[in-house]
Amino acid sequence: MAARLLALLFLIWSATFARADTIDDTLSKFLEDKFPQTSAAIGELAVSGSPIATPVLEALGDNRLLIDPATHALLYRTSTGEIINARTGEKISGVNAAELKKVRVNNSLRSAIDAALGSLTLANPDPAKRVAAAEAVFKSRDQRH
């Protein structure tokens, strides 16, 4: 019985670290600041189930997702101007905002961001928010098909 419990605890511990590594890999794609990698990171965040997905995607869509070239950290600015570590959600102080570089976004990425945020909201317990999310996903679909 104790061996099963230890095995179960090990599996939970391993899954937690594997998920953290996956999120770290996803966030590192934003640091490359290349449209294909950013697009891949958006898709990965949308299906990750991570609590950091929504604030990172919202910051990206609002041109508030930032790269600190000195530390290679991914940060974002809140609507009140605070600088937040995208990975940890912790407030960062003492950062010279003028030295930070915005992650670039084009129209194609904006559509992907809208779709990703919509898909994240589809699981919301509020029916009105689920309907709005479904409409956002529908509107963002590829018009060529």
C-alpha positions as CSV (number, residue, x, y, z in Angstrom):
1,M,0.0,0.0,0.0
2,A,2.8,2.4,0.9
3,A,4.6,1.6,-2.4
4,R,1.4,2.4,-4.4
5,L,1.0,5.7,-2.6
6,L,4.7,6.6,-3.2
7,A,4.3,5.7,-6.9
8,L,1.2,7.8,-7.2
9,L,2.9,10.8,-5.5
10,F,5.8,10.4,-7.9
11,L,3.5,10.4,-10.9
12,I,1.8,13.6,-9.7
13,W,5.1,15.2,-9.0
14,S,6.5,14.2,-12.4
15,A,3.3,15.5,-14.2
16,T,3.6,18.8,-12.4
17,F,7.2,19.3,-13.5
18,A,6.5,18.1,-17.1
19,R,3.7,20.7,-17.3
20,A,6.0,23.4,-16.0
21,D,8.6,22.5,-18.6
22,T,5.9,22.6,-21.4
23,I,4.8,26.1,-20.3
24,D,8.4,27.2,-20.2
25,D,9.0,25.9,-23.7
26,T,5.9,27.7,-24.9
27,L,6.8,31.0,-23.3
28,S,10.3,30.7,-24.7
29,K,8.8,30.8,-28.2
30,F,7.6,34.4,-27.5
31,L,11.2,35.4,-26.7
32,E,12.3,34.6,-30.3
33,D,9.9,37.3,-31.5
34,K,9.3,35.6,-34.8
35,F,5.7,35.3,-36.2
36,P,5.7,31.5,-36.7
37,Q,7.0,30.9,-33.2
38,T,4.6,33.4,-31.7
39,S,1.7,31.7,-33.6
40,A,2.8,28.3,-32.2
41,A,3.0,29.6,-28.7
42,I,-0.5,31.1,-29.0
43,G,-1.9,27.7,-30.0
44,E,-0.1,25.9,-27.2
45,L,-1.3,28.4,-24.6
46,A,-4.9,28.0,-25.8
47,V,-4.8,24.2,-25.1
48,S,-2.6,24.3,-22.1
49,G,-5.2,24.9,-19.4
50,S,-2.6,27.0,-17.7
51,P,-3.7,29.9,-15.5
52,I,-1.1,32.1,-17.1
53,A,-2.6,31.6,-20.6
54,T,-5.3,34.3,-20.4
55,P,-3.2,37.2,-19.0
56,V,-0.3,36.4,-21.4
57,L,-2.6,36.3,-24.4
58,E,-4.4,39.4,-23.4
59,A,-1.1,41.2,-22.9
60,L,0.1,40.0,-26.3
61,G,-3.2,41.2,-28.0
62,D,-2.8,44.6,-26.3
63,N,0.9,45.1,-27.2
64,R,1.8,44.7,-23.5
65,L,3.8,41.5,-23.8
66,L,7.5,42.4,-23.3
67,I,10.9,40.8,-23.5
68,D,13.7,41.9,-21.2
69,P,16.8,41.5,-23.5
70,A,19.1,41.6,-20.5
71,T,17.6,38.7,-18.6
72,H,15.7,37.0,-21.5
73,A,12.6,37.1,-19.4
74,L,9.1,37.3,-20.7
75,L,7.1,40.1,-18.9
76,Y,3.9,41.9,-19.4
77,R,2.6,45.3,-18.3
78,T,-0.8,45.5,-16.6
79,S,-3.4,48.1,-17.4
80,T,-2.1,50.0,-14.3
81,G,1.5,49.9,-15.5
82,E,2.9,47.2,-13.2
83,I,5.5,44.9,-14.8
84,I,4.7,41.2,-14.2
85,N,6.8,38.1,-14.8
86,A,4.7,36.1,-17.3
87,R,5.8,32.7,-16.0
88,T,5.3,33.3,-12.3
89,G,2.8,36.1,-12.2
90,E,5.0,38.0,-9.7
91,K,5.3,41.8,-9.8
92,I,8.8,42.9,-10.9
93,S,10.2,46.1,-9.6
94,G,13.3,48.0,-10.6
95,V,12.9,47.3,-14.3
96,N,13.7,50.0,-16.8
97,A,10.6,49.9,-19.0
98,A,12.5,51.8,-21.8
99,E,14.8,48.8,-22.2
100,L,12.0,46.3,-22.7
101,K,11.1,45.2,-26.2
102,K,7.5,44.5,-27.2
103,V,6.6,41.1,-28.8
104,R,5.5,41.9,-32.3
105,V,2.0,41.1,-33.5
106,N,0.5,41.2,-36.9
107,N,-3.1,40.9,-38.1
108,S,-2.9,37.1,-38.5
109,L,-1.7,36.8,-34.9
110,R,-4.4,39.1,-33.7
111,S,-7.0,36.7,-35.1
112,A,-5.2,33.7,-33.5
113,I,-5.1,35.6,-30.2
114,D,-8.9,36.3,-30.4
115,A,-9.6,32.6,-31.2
116,A,-7.3,31.4,-28.4
117,L,-8.9,33.7,-25.8
118,G,-12.3,32.6,-27.1
119,S,-11.5,28.9,-26.7
120,L,-10.2,29.6,-23.2
121,T,-13.5,31.3,-22.3
122,L,-15.6,28.4,-23.7
123,A,-15.1,26.6,-20.4
124,N,-16.3,29.6,-18.3
125,P,-19.2,28.8,-16.0
126,D,-21.1,31.9,-17.0
127,P,-23.4,31.0,-20.0
128,A,-23.2,34.6,-21.4
129,K,-19.4,34.5,-21.5
130,R,-19.5,31.0,-23.2
131,V,-21.8,32.4,-25.9
132,A,-19.5,35.4,-26.4
133,A,-16.5,33.1,-26.6
134,A,-18.2,30.9,-29.2
135,E,-19.0,33.9,-31.3
136,A,-15.4,35.1,-31.1
137,V,-14.1,31.8,-32.2
138,F,-16.6,31.6,-35.0
139,K,-15.7,35.2,-36.2
140,S,-12.0,34.4,-36.1
141,R,-12.1,31.3,-38.3
142,D,-10.3,31.4,-41.6
143,Q,-12.5,33.2,-44.1
144,R,-10.8,31.4,-47.0
145,H,-12.5,28.1,-46.3
